[in-house]
Amino acid sequence: MLPRLGVDDLLMVTADHGNDPATPSTDHSREYVPLLCTGPRVLVGHSLGTRATFADLGQTLADVFGVRPLDAGESFLGDLT
């Protein structure tokens, strides 16, 4: 898949939510959600750190697609390139 990314493509891989393995439910819990980002313009080896909220991903996607800002989250698009 990576060799097929175009110059303006951005690939983001994540999970829908983190789960505490010590609890019986699959509800959102204390675990962090993984996020991997790559593409021709993405800085290699750059860490986004621990984000304040998973809503940052949605805000970043809004930024990528040029739609109005969402009510929650902070775009990290500028931190990727």
Residue pairs with C-beta under 8 A, 6 or more apart in sequence:
1 11
2 11
2 38
5 11
5 38
5 39
5 40
6 40
7 40
7 41
8 40
8 41
9 39
9 40
10 37
10 38
10 39
10 41
10 42
10 64
10 80
11 37
11 38
11 39
12 35
12 36
12 37
12 57
12 60
12 61
13 34
13 35
13 36
13 37
14 33
14 34
14 35
14 36
14 57
15 33
15 34
16 33
17 28
17 29
17 33
17 54
18 28
18 29
18 30
18 31
18 32
18 33
19 26
19 27
19 28
19 29
19 31
20 29
20 30
20 31
21 31
23 29
32 50
33 54
35 48
35 51
35 57
37 48
37 80
39 80
41 80
41 81
42 80
42 81
43 80
43 81
46 79
46 80
48 76
48 79
48 80
51 57
51 76
52 74
53 72
53 73
54 73
55 70
55 72
55 73
56 73
56 74
56 75
56 76
57 73
58 70
58 72
58 73
59 69
59 70
59 72
59 73
59 74
59 75
60 73
60 75
60 76
60 77
62 68
62 69
62 70
62 75
63 69
63 75
63 77
64 77
